[in-house]
């Protein structure tokens, strides 16, 4: 089944019985509009908002809303959504992680790092937080060792992560360990 068939199926279900799993259908419709095939983020946002109203403000719907706002470069709205998700679960990894990214993109690096550190505390083996926190620490001369440790840990989790190899290469470059730096950059180039 391709995306067009999936959309037609959802529309058919909605026409046949408009109240059948209505919120879930809106959520799925939003997922389809958000997908790499469609990339219709405004439409996805509309469907996610409808689903959110019916789902009694579930954290996962706030997260999807926030990611849509990020794609639309509406970072303040994304932050609001992630904070609403956090109100439901203060230690949830994904809203903490996304808040960290939003703040870093908005040039509020210190606050972004605090959220990434909280996300790391919630899931210390999550490859994305290891890499993003490593990258954030890399910009602080006093945190180079911590950055190196995070990239090494990321590579323990997934040795085929090109971003972790590049990050570690940049750490070694700052430490003037040229041979190690080049070796990491070569590893990154070999990653599928």
C-alpha positions, 0 to 999 in steps of 0.5 A, spaced: 500 500 500 502 506 498 501 513 501 495 515 496 492 508 498 493 510 505 490 517 504 484 514 500 483 508 506 483 513 511 478 518 508 473 512 506 473 510 513 471 517 515 466 517 510 463 511 512 463 512 520 465 519 522 466 517 529 470 511 528 476 512 532 476 519 530 482 522 533 486 516 531 484 517 524 486 525 525 493 523 528 494 518 522 492 523 517 497 528 520 502 522 520 501 521 512 501 529 511 508 529 515 511 524 512 517 524 507 513 523 501 508 529 502 512 534 507 505 538 508 507 540 515 501 545 515 496 540 513 499 535 518 499 541 524 491 541 522 490 534 523 494 533 529 491 539 532 484 536 531 486 529 534 489 533 540 483 536 542 479 529 542 485 525 545 485 529 552 491 532 551 496 526 550 503 527 551 505 524 544 500 529 540 503 535 543 510 532 541 507 531 534 505 538 534 511 541 536 515 537 531 511 540 526 512 547 528 519 546 528 519 544 521 515 550 520 520 554 524 515 556 529 520 555 535 516 558 540 510 554 538 514 548 538 517 550 545 510 551 548 507 544 545 513 540 548 512 544 555 505 541 555 508 534 554 512 535 559 507 537 564 504 530 563 511 526 564 516 531 567 522 525 565 519 524 558 525 523 554 523 526 547 520 533 549 526 534 553 530 532 547 526 536 543 526 542 547 534 542 547 534 542 540 529 548 539 533 552 544 540 551 541 537 553 534 534 559 537 541 561 540 539 559 547 545 554 548 546 554 555 538 552 556 538 548 550 544 544 553 540 543 560 534 540 557 539 535 553 543 534 559 536 532 562 534 528 556 541 524 557 539 523 564 532 520 562 535 515 556 543 515 557 544 510 551 540 514 546 544 515 540 541 522 538 542 525 545 549 522 545 551 526 539 547 532 540 550 533 547 557 532 544 556 537 539 554 542 544 559 541 549 564 541 543 563 548 542 566 549 550 573 549 550 572 547 558 567 541 556 572 537 550 573 531 555 566 530 556 564 531 549 569 526 547 566 521 552 559 522 549 562 521 542 565 514 544 559 512 548 555 513 542 560 509 538 559 504 543 552 504 542 552 504 534 559 504 531 556 506 524 553 512 526 557 517 522 555 523 526 559 520 532 565 519 528 565 526 525 564 529 532 570 525 535 574 527 529 573 534 531 574 533 538 581 530 536 582 535 531 581 540 537 586 536 541 591 536 536 591 529 535 591 529 527 592 522 526 586 520 530 582 525 527 583 523 520 581 516 522 575 518 525 573 522 519 575 516 514 570 512 519 565 517 517 566 516 510 565 509 510 558 509 514 553 506 509 
